[in-house]
Every structure is written in structure tokens, then in C-alpha cells.
Amino acid sequence: MNLKEKYGEWALVTGASSGIGREFVLEFARNGINSLALARRKDRLLELKEEVKKQYGIEVVPIEADLSDLNFYEKIEPIVKNYSIGILVNNAGFGSSGPFYKNDSNAEIKMTIVNCVAPTILTHKILPQMIERKKGAIIFLGSIVGINPTPYMTVYSATKAFNVFIGAGLYEELRKLKLNIDVLTLNPGGTVTEFQRISNITSGPFAAYPDEVVKTAIKNLGKKPSTVHGFVNKLTLFFAKLLPLKIRLSATAKVVTKISDRFNN
């Protein structure tokens, strides 16, 4: 699939300073697509801009943005409105682990804004221009913990379930309109990124790398509403669906307890 021909010359990627978001920018550059790269750390975005320009001759526009600020779009709109965005990647997010009652409530509220509210805002703002041009793509970052409820990552799991559901619902709405706008929810498992440090959790024994996860997204974009990265993750979810919820909750609680730094230290 020629991404540039199908969707356009520009992508907007949130959480682009590291991990999966950064790899999306690099993958788009390999396909001749320029990116608006959003993140809080502008120094990292500037480094990414230089790397992409040097390797691929493709443009990256760094945009410093804090998605936990409910007014973030008004601050970035003067830049964003100048570009025809063909691909929107709602990647930015962070997690937490530990008993719900012990976790910082302000941090978890902020997480809910970044993981759920910000993608909703951006999708509402960017989708109309895709509808007008009758082409585009929107990618939401879900997670396998958004498909299976996960104790001790309770709020994070719920935020990822939001992304799984908004992606699936929007996929069907746009499919029926026949506007050539593809929607995909990408569900990684443990991935080697900064997420683990922030969430106080390890990536587990079968961790993937960001470039592998992004390739899964590109491979499935336009073919299905949702995709799970990794055979082990697919197998785990398949068998989990066969079990009663009570048993699944008990099993996932034990797994998170085992890999969480908070419990191990």
C-alpha cells in the first residue's frame, strides 16, 4: 500500500518524542510522508526533525504540546490549521500501576485526560478535513489490557478500553459512509519504551520493540478495525475469552503483581 498516495502528504503524531510515536514518524518518513510531531519535550522533537531530514529528506514540524491541558488544541491550532492532515495517530499516553486506593488521584485524572480526552478532541478537530477530502486514516493506541480488564492497572486499563471502543465505533461509522477513511486500533502488549519507567512496571518476558508494533499497524491499516501485536498476546487473549471473568481477573492480577516494580521493591 502506498500510504502517501492513499492518505496524503502529512501525518499528525502525538507522543512523538519517543517510543511508538517516534517510530510512527520514522515509518511515515520512509513512505515519503511528512509529520507534525506533538510532544512535551521539544528538544527531542528537534533531534527527531534533524534525523528525519538527514536520512529521508522529509519534513517534521515539532509542536510542543501538553495534552493534559484541556485547552491544548487552541494553543496548537495556529500551526495545525496550515496542513492537510491525512493520517492522525493518537499515540500519546501514560500509565500507572498499583492498588487503586494508593495511587495518586491527580495523576490518574491527568492520565485519563491524556489517554482519552485528548484523542477525542484531536479526532473531532482533524476528521472534518478528512471527510471533506474523502480520504484519511486515524489510529488509536489501545492495549491488550484494554481488551482484558486488568487489576492493579485499573484506571490505565479502563483508558485503553476507551480507545478500543472509540476506534471500533468510529471504524463502523466511517465505513458505512464510504469516504475512504480508515480507522484502526492498535493493541500492543509489553513494549520496550519509557512507559515501563513511568508506570513502575516491566515490559514482561515477551516484549516487543516499537518498530515491530508500528509495522503491525501499517500492515493492518485499512483491513480491519483492530489489531493485536504479537502471537503470544493473541494467544493469551484467545484463551482469556474462554474463561469466566472472575478467573481472568484473578490471573491478570497475579501477572501484574509479578511484573510491577512497586510490588517487587
C-alpha positions as CSV (number, residue, x, y, z in Angstrom):
1,M,0.0,0.0,0.0
2,N,1.3,3.4,-1.0
3,L,0.5,5.4,2.2
4,K,1.2,8.8,0.7
5,E,-1.0,8.2,-2.3
6,K,-3.8,6.8,-0.3
7,Y,-3.9,9.2,2.6
8,G,-1.9,12.3,1.8
9,E,1.4,14.0,2.5
10,W,1.0,14.9,6.2
11,A,0.5,12.9,9.4
12,L,-0.1,14.2,12.9
13,V,1.5,12.0,15.6
14,T,1.1,12.6,19.3
15,G,3.7,11.4,21.8
16,A,6.2,11.6,19.0
17,S,9.3,12.3,21.1
18,S,9.9,8.6,22.0
19,G,8.8,5.0,21.7
20,I,5.9,4.0,19.4
21,G,5.1,7.6,18.4
22,R,8.7,8.3,17.3
23,E,8.7,5.1,15.3
24,F,5.5,6.2,13.5
25,V,7.2,9.4,12.4
26,L,10.1,7.4,11.1
27,E,7.9,4.9,9.3
28,F,5.9,7.7,7.7
29,A,9.2,9.3,6.6
30,R,10.2,6.1,4.9
31,N,7.0,6.3,3.0
32,G,7.5,9.9,1.9
33,I,5.1,11.4,4.4
34,N,5.8,14.5,6.5
35,S,4.8,14.7,10.1
36,L,3.5,17.2,12.6
37,A,5.2,15.7,15.7
38,L,3.5,16.6,19.1
39,A,5.1,16.1,22.5
40,R,6.1,17.9,25.6
41,R,9.8,17.6,25.1
42,K,10.6,19.9,22.2
43,D,14.4,19.1,22.4
44,R,13.6,15.5,21.5
45,L,11.4,16.6,18.7
46,L,14.1,18.8,17.2
47,E,16.5,15.9,17.3
48,L,13.9,13.8,15.5
49,K,13.4,16.5,12.9
50,E,17.1,16.6,12.1
51,E,17.3,12.8,12.0
52,V,14.4,12.5,9.6
53,K,15.7,15.4,7.4
54,K,19.1,13.8,7.1
55,Q,18.0,10.3,6.5
56,Y,14.9,10.7,4.3
57,G,14.8,14.3,3.2
58,I,11.3,14.5,4.8
59,E,9.9,17.4,6.9
60,V,9.0,17.1,10.6
61,V,7.3,20.0,12.3
62,P,7.9,19.9,16.0
63,I,5.0,21.1,18.1
64,E,5.4,21.4,21.9
65,A,2.1,20.4,23.5
66,D,0.9,19.2,26.9
67,L,-2.2,17.1,26.2
68,S,-3.2,17.1,29.8
69,D,-4.2,20.8,29.3
70,L,-7.8,20.8,28.2
71,N,-7.1,23.9,26.1
72,F,-4.1,22.3,24.3
73,Y,-5.8,22.4,20.9
74,E,-6.4,26.2,21.0
75,K,-2.6,26.6,21.5
76,I,-1.5,24.4,18.6
77,E,-4.3,25.3,16.2
78,P,-2.4,28.2,14.6
79,I,0.2,25.7,13.4
80,V,-2.0,22.7,12.7
81,K,-4.6,24.6,10.6
82,N,-1.9,25.2,7.9
83,Y,-1.6,21.5,7.0
84,S,-3.8,18.9,5.3
85,I,-3.5,16.0,7.7
86,G,-4.1,12.6,6.1
87,I,-3.1,10.4,9.0
88,L,-3.8,11.1,12.7
89,V,-2.0,8.9,15.2
90,N,-3.5,9.2,18.7
91,N,-0.5,7.7,20.4
92,A,0.3,9.8,23.4
93,G,-0.4,8.3,26.8
94,F,1.0,7.1,30.0
95,G,0.1,4.5,32.7
96,S,0.1,3.7,36.3
97,S,0.3,0.5,38.4
98,G,-0.5,-0.4,42.0
99,P,-3.6,-0.6,44.2
100,F,-6.2,1.9,43.1
101,Y,-6.7,3.4,46.6
102,K,-3.0,4.0,46.9
103,N,-2.4,5.7,43.6
104,D,-2.2,9.5,43.2
105,S,-5.7,10.6,42.2
106,N,-4.5,13.7,40.4
107,A,-2.0,11.7,38.3
108,E,-4.8,9.3,37.3
109,I,-7.1,12.1,36.4
110,K,-4.4,13.6,34.3
111,M,-3.8,10.2,32.7
112,T,-7.4,9.9,31.8
113,I,-7.3,13.3,30.1
114,V,-4.2,12.4,28.1
115,N,-5.3,8.9,27.2
116,C,-9.0,9.6,26.5
117,V,-10.0,13.2,26.3
118,A,-7.1,14.4,24.1
119,P,-7.7,11.8,21.3
120,T,-11.4,12.7,21.3
121,I,-10.5,16.4,20.9
122,L,-8.0,15.8,18.1
123,T,-10.2,13.4,16.2
124,H,-13.1,15.9,16.3
125,K,-10.8,18.6,15.0
126,I,-9.0,16.6,12.3
127,L,-11.7,14.3,11.0
128,P,-13.8,17.0,9.2
129,Q,-11.0,17.8,6.8
130,M,-10.6,14.1,6.0
131,I,-14.3,13.9,5.3
132,E,-14.1,16.9,3.0
133,R,-11.2,15.4,1.1
134,K,-12.8,11.9,1.2
135,K,-9.6,10.2,2.4
136,G,-7.6,9.7,5.6
137,A,-6.7,7.4,8.4
138,I,-7.0,7.5,12.2
139,I,-5.0,5.2,14.5
140,F,-5.8,4.9,18.2
141,L,-3.3,3.3,20.6
142,G,-5.2,0.7,22.6
143,S,-3.6,-2.2,24.6
144,I,-4.2,-5.8,25.4
145,V,-5.1,-4.5,28.9
146,G,-7.8,-2.5,27.3
147,I,-9.3,-5.7,25.9
148,N,-9.0,-7.7,29.1
149,P,-9.7,-5.8,32.4
150,T,-6.5,-5.6,34.5
151,P,-6.4,-5.2,38.3
152,Y,-3.6,-3.1,39.7
153,M,-3.6,-1.2,36.4
154,T,-7.2,-0.5,36.8
155,V,-7.5,3.1,35.5
156,Y,-4.9,2.7,32.8
157,S,-6.7,-0.5,31.6
158,A,-10.0,1.5,31.5
159,T,-8.5,4.3,29.5
160,K,-7.2,1.8,26.9
161,A,-10.7,0.2,26.8
162,F,-11.9,3.7,25.8
163,N,-9.5,3.7,22.9
164,V,-10.5,0.2,21.8
165,F,-14.2,1.2,21.8
166,I,-13.9,4.6,20.2
167,G,-11.8,3.1,17.5
168,A,-14.2,0.3,16.7
169,G,-17.3,2.6,16.8
170,L,-15.7,5.2,14.5
171,Y,-14.5,2.5,12.2
172,E,-18.0,1.3,11.5
173,E,-19.5,4.8,11.2
174,L,-16.9,5.9,8.6
175,R,-17.1,2.5,6.8
176,K,-20.8,3.0,6.2
177,L,-20.2,6.5,4.8
178,K,-17.8,5.1,2.2
179,L,-15.4,8.0,2.4
180,N,-12.2,6.1,2.1
181,I,-11.2,6.9,5.7
182,D,-9.7,4.0,7.6
183,V,-9.7,3.6,11.4
184,L,-7.5,1.2,13.3
185,T,-7.0,0.5,17.0
186,L,-3.5,-0.9,17.6
187,N,-3.2,-3.1,20.7
188,P,0.4,-3.8,21.8
189,G,1.4,-5.8,24.8
190,G,4.6,-5.2,26.6
191,T,6.8,-2.9,24.5
192,V,10.3,-1.6,25.2
193,T,9.5,2.1,25.8
194,E,9.6,4.7,28.5
195,F,6.1,3.6,29.5
196,Q,7.6,1.0,31.9
197,R,9.6,3.6,33.8
198,I,6.7,5.9,34.2
199,S,4.3,3.1,35.1
200,N,6.6,1.3,37.5
201,I,6.2,-1.9,35.6
202,T,8.4,-4.1,33.5
203,S,7.7,-5.0,29.9
204,G,7.4,-8.7,30.6
205,P,9.1,-11.7,29.1
206,F,7.8,-11.3,25.5
207,A,8.4,-7.6,25.0
208,A,8.2,-6.1,21.5
209,Y,10.1,-3.2,20.1
210,P,8.4,0.0,18.8
211,D,9.3,-0.6,15.1
212,E,7.7,-4.1,15.2
213,V,4.5,-2.7,16.7
214,V,4.3,0.1,14.1
215,K,4.8,-2.4,11.3
216,T,1.8,-4.4,12.6
217,A,-0.3,-1.2,12.4
218,I,0.7,-0.3,8.9
219,K,0.2,-3.9,7.8
220,N,-3.4,-3.9,9.1
221,L,-4.5,-0.3,8.4
222,G,-7.4,-0.4,6.1
223,K,-8.0,-4.1,6.5
224,K,-9.6,-4.4,9.9
225,P,-10.9,-2.2,12.8
226,S,-8.5,-3.5,15.4
227,T,-5.2,-5.5,15.6
228,V,-3.2,-7.1,18.4
229,H,0.5,-7.2,18.0
230,G,2.3,-10.4,18.7
231,F,1.4,-14.1,18.6
232,V,1.7,-14.5,22.4
233,N,-0.6,-11.6,23.0
234,K,-3.2,-13.0,20.6
235,L,-3.0,-16.4,22.1
236,T,-3.3,-15.0,25.6
237,L,-6.5,-13.1,24.7
238,F,-8.0,-16.0,22.9
239,F,-7.7,-18.3,25.9
240,A,-8.7,-15.5,28.3
241,K,-12.0,-15.1,26.4
242,L,-12.8,-18.8,27.3
243,L,-12.6,-18.2,31.0
244,P,-15.1,-16.6,33.4
245,L,-14.4,-13.0,34.2
246,K,-13.7,-13.8,37.9
247,I,-10.9,-16.2,36.9
248,R,-9.5,-13.8,34.3
249,L,-9.3,-11.0,36.9
250,S,-7.5,-13.2,39.4
251,A,-5.0,-14.4,36.8
252,T,-4.2,-10.9,35.4
253,A,-3.9,-9.5,39.0
254,K,-1.2,-12.1,39.6
255,V,0.7,-11.3,36.4
256,V,0.7,-7.5,37.1
257,T,1.8,-8.1,40.7
258,K,4.7,-10.2,39.4
259,I,5.9,-7.6,36.9
260,S,5.2,-4.5,38.8
261,D,8.2,-2.7,40.4
262,R,6.0,-1.3,43.1
263,F,5.3,-4.8,44.4
264,N,8.8,-6.1,43.9
265,N,10.7,-3.3,45.6
